Amino acid sequence: MVVLDATIVNVALPAMRRGLQIGPTELQWVINAYLLSLGGLILLGGRLGDQFGRKRVYLLGGAVFSAASLAGGLAPSGGVLLAARAVQGVGAALLAPGSLSLLATAYGEGRARTRALAVWSATSAGGGAVGILLGGVLTSLLGWRAVMFVNVPLGALVIVLGGTALRESAVRTARRLDVPGALAVTAALTTLVYGVVETTHHPWGSTRTLAVLGVAVALFALTALIEARSPNPLIPFAVLRRGTVATATALMLIHGATVTSALYFQSLYLQDVRRYSPLGAGLLMMPFSLLLIFTPVLASRVTTRHGPRAVAMGSLLVEFAGLVWLSRWTVHGSIVLDMIAPGIVFGVGGSVCFFAISVLMTSSIERERSGLGSGLFNTGRQVGGSIGLAALTVVAAARTRSLEAAHSATSAVATADGYGRAMLVTAVLVGLGFALIAVQRWPRMHAPIAGRGTAQPSEGSPR
């Protein structure tokens, strides 16, 4: 539900603009209001779960998310819709860390946890992809409000089933929460993302952009100062100084930027260049969507046998190959060779990589801090997706404008080449991720399978 809502509204944006008279500048914040509040507050959501009980905070998040979805579906104006999307992000920031930390505390390391994380990865990864198709179907049949209302029954299921099936985790002794740190890091992330998003209207070197990014840097410095002096910091530096945690977080930033941008540009390529309808584009992306859903279940067996580091490195190479292939988009070529086949290759690599990184993160942090680990994991995905998409959109637009200004290509060819250039830059990011995981020394987390095939945590592995 959380991941699906980051993508389901994309297809409905034109209908929202017409129905609520939302201007072009405001329209982008239908997406960003959700991603920014989610990415900025998700660390606090993880710590709230550690402090007051993960099940309790998880169910509260479901209630907030559902109420905001209902308000968004009933919104009489663009301002109300944007406010509802921001509150949805708050609910998601409470839900997302709890989903992973509840699993991490319920299962010990080894085969049981690996299988549980496979199911979690399948639903999480598949939600974003399915959202594109579902958004087209709901908007076509029932109107844009349906993409908001769909979360209400889903939220009810979260509350009812979660209330009966989940067990409350241990609650820490009550300590004062680091509210100043939470506000500072949220403001810093929001300002940074805003600065990158606004480069579509103001160049990187403009006074406005440099000023906004300068404020973001100052806010991050303020966050570091607050966290260093806080008796109960939101982000304990001792945890982030661990190479494995820092690397896993950086990998999630790259993964978030890669998958969010790839889905976005694939949808635009199919509709803007190849002239498919939103529903047709969603159908052509179905093979990719199905891979995101089912691949993690199979990846769990490979991860149990070979360990998450080796699987992550292999999947990054596959992902890199798929992105390079996607970067060669044409206007009139075979849709199978231009889109479906490379999309499948990228989907396999991206889905397996997402699962492997989740195992690396949960295995690199203590169980009592699993809420923090989950928060870092999800912050990386949301913030990476938001910043990456904004920056790569600038790359694509600059390439397209350059070709059109030189009169060296038609509009369609220039647009396809711009989208392809963005995919090529994304491949470079994946290459950076491969280098990061290759140079980092990881503890051996799983021994090779023997006998019946169950994996046991190796001696000295983090628990």
C-alpha positions, -999 to 999 in steps of 0.1 A, spaced: 0 0 0 28 24 9 49 17 -23 19 15 -46 8 50 -36 41 65 -47 33 54 -83 -5 49 -87 -13 86 -90 11 91 -120 -13 80 -146 -41 100 -129 -23 134 -128 -38 148 -160 -73 140 -147 -65 155 -113 -53 187 -130 -85 190 -150 -108 181 -122 -94 204 -95 -79 231 -118 -43 224 -105 -16 244 -122 15 228 -138 37 238 -109 14 226 -82 8 193 -100 42 179 -94 36 182 -57 9 156 -58 39 132 -61 65 152 -41 43 160 -11 39 123 -4 76 113 -11 90 142 10 69 137 41 75 99 38 113 102 33 117 130 59 98 114 87 104 77 82 135 77 105 113 92 133 87 65 125 112 38 131 123 53 164 87 57 175 82 20 170 114 12 189 102 34 218 64 28 220 60 -6 204 62 -14 167 28 -30 164 11 0 181 29 25 158 23 3 127 -15 2 133 -16 40 140 2 45 107 -25 24 89 -53 45 104 -36 78 95 -29 66 59 -65 54 54 -80 86 68 -58 108 46 -66 86 15 -103 92 22 -98 129 25 -78 130 -7 -105 111 -26 -131 137 -13 -109 167 -19 -128 197 -33 -96 216 -43 -60 211 -52 -48 225 -18 -68 199 1 -55 171 -22 -19 182 -16 -24 184 22 -40 149 21 -10 135 1 14 150 27 -6 133 56 -5 101 36 33 104 37 31 108 75 10 76 78 34 58 54 64 69 76 48 51 105 38 20 85 69 13 65 95 9 92 72 -13 112 66 -37 83 103 -46 81 112 -44 118 82 -66 128 95 -93 105 131 -89 116 122 -93 152 98 -122 146 123 -144 127 158 -153 136 185 -152 110 186 -180 85 160 -196 63 129 -184 81 139 -148 80 151 -151 44 117 -164 33 98 -138 53 119 -110 37 113 -126 3 75 -122 7 80 -86 20 103 -77 -9 79 -92 -35 49 -71 -22 70 -40 -17 88 -41 -51 56 -52 -69 35 -24 -54 53 3 -73 51 -15 -106 15 -26 -102 5 9 -93 12 21 -128 -12 -4 -143 -38 -1 -116 -37 37 -118 -46 35 -155 -74 10 -150 -90 29 -121 -87 63 -137 -102 50 -170 -131 32 -154 -139 52 -122 -120 85 -124 -90 99 -105 -106 98 -71 -106 60 -72 -68 59 -69 -72 75 -35 -102 56 -23 -86 22 -31 -64 27 0 -94 28 24 -103 -9 23 -67 -18 22 -61 2 53 -90 -14 70 -74 -48 63 -41 -36 78 -58 -25 110 -80 -56 114 -56 -83 104 -26 -65 120 -44 -61 152 -51 -99 155 -21 -115 138 9 -93 148 26 -96 182 39 -65 200 76 -62 202 94 -52 234 91 -15 242 121 4 255 121 24 287 105 57 279 130 84 270 125 118 254 123 116 217 147 136 196 121 160 181 145 187 172 166 162 153 135 149 135 124 184 125 159 193 113 165 162 92 130 165 77 136 202 68 171 193 54 157 165 32 127 185 21 149 215 11 174 193 -7 147 176 -28 129 209 -34 162 224 -47 168 195 -71 131 194 -83 132 232 -90 162 228 -113 136 219 -140 128 257 -139 160 273 -126 195 261 -138 218 244 -114 241 275 -114 214 300 -108 213 321 -77 180 306 -66 192 270 -69 225 276 -52 207 294 -24 183 266 -18 210 240 -19 231 261 4 202 262 29 199 224 26 236 220 34 232 243 64 203 223 77 222 191 74 250 206 94 225 217 120 211 182 121 246 168 127 251 193 155 218 184 172 224 147 169 259 150 183 245 167 214 213 148 219 211 122 247 188 101 226 197 109 190 174 101 161 204 89 141 231 75 163 264 82 146 279 50 161 255 30 139 261 51 107 299 49 112 297 11 106 308 5 71 282 -22 64 253 0 76 265 31 57 271 10 25 237 -7 27 221 28 31 240 42 1 230 11 -20 194 18 -11 197 54 -22 211 42 -55 184 15 -58 156 40 -51 169 64 -77 173 36 -103 140 19 -100 119 51 -95 135 67 -125 134 36 -147 96 31 -142 90 68 -148 110 70 -180 96 37 -194 61 50 -189 69 83 -206 88 66 -235 58 44 -242 33 72 -241 53 102 -254 74 85 -280 56 53 -290 21 69 -285 6 41 -264 -23 49 -241 -18 49 -203 -35 15 -201 -15 2 -231 17 13 -215 8 -4 -183 0 -36 -201 34 -35 -218 51 -31 -185 33 -61 -170 62 -85 -176 84 -61 -155 57 -59 -129 54 -97 -126 91 -100 -122 92 -76 -93 65 -96 -76 78 -131 -80 116 -128 -84 123 -122 -46 108 -156 -37 133 -174 -60 161 -150 -49 157 -161 -13 170 -195 -21 200 -182 -40 207 -157 -11 205 -185 15 230 -206 -5 255 -179 -16 250 -150 9 235 -115 3 268 -98 -8 275 -122 -37 238 -121 -48 237 -83 -46 269 -79 -67 256 -103 -94 222 -87 -95 238 -52 -99 256 -65 -130 224 -78 -145 207 -45 -136 235 -25 -152 232 -45 -185 194 -39 -186 198 -2 -181 225 1 -208 201 -18 -232 172 5 -223 193 35 -230 193 26 -267 157 36 -272 145 42 -308 113 57 -323 103 30 -347 122 -1 -336 108 -33 -323 90 -27 -290 102 -61 -278 138 -53 -283 135 -16 -272 114 -21 -242 101 -55 -231 133 -76 -233 156 -50 -216 129 -42 -191 128 -79 -181 166 -80 -177 165 -48 -156 136 -61 -136 153 -93 -127 184 -75 -115 166 -48 -97 142 -71 -79 169 -94 -67 191 -65 -57 164 -50 -36 159 -82 -17 197 -87 -11 201 -52 2 173 -57 27 190 -89 40 223 -70 43 207 -42 62 187 -63 87 218 -85 93 241 -55 100 222 -39 129 211 -51 163 176 -64 167 167 -38 193 175 -11 167 157 -28 138 133 1 137 162 25 130 177 1 105 144 -2 87 140 36 88 174 41 72 165 14 46 133 31 36 146 66 38 173 56 13 147 43 -11 123 73 -9 149 100 -8 170 84 -34 139 80 -57 129 116 -52 163 132 -57 173 107 -85 141 113 -105 145 151 -103 181 150 -113 176 125 -141 146 145 -154 170 174 -158 195 152 -176 168 140 -200 154 175 -207 189 190 -213 198 163 -238 165 167 -256 168 205 -258 204 202 -270 194 180 -300 164 201 -308 184 233 -307 210 218 -331 182 207 -354 199 173 -356 168 152 -347 130 153 -348 111 160 -316 103 123 -311 139 112 -317 153 139 -294 128 129 -267 137 92 -270 174 101 -269 169 123 -238 152 95 -220 179 71 -231 206 94 -218 189 94 -184 189 56 -184 226 56 -192 234 79 -163 213 56 -141 235 27 -153 265 47 -141 249 49 -106 244 12 -105 281 8 -114 290 30 -85 268 7 -63 287 -23 -75 320 -6 -66 307 3 -31 297 -33 -22 328 -47 -38 353 -27 -16 333 -30 16 343 -59 39 311 -76 50 309 -102 78 299 -136 66 262 -138 73 252 -172 60 271 -204 57 268 -225 25 239 -249 26 246 -285 36 224 -315 41 187 -304 39 196 -269 27 190 -248 58 213 -219 64 227 -211 98 242 -178 109 280 -180 109 300 -175 140 304 -139 149 276 -127 125 256 -97 138 223 -106 154 
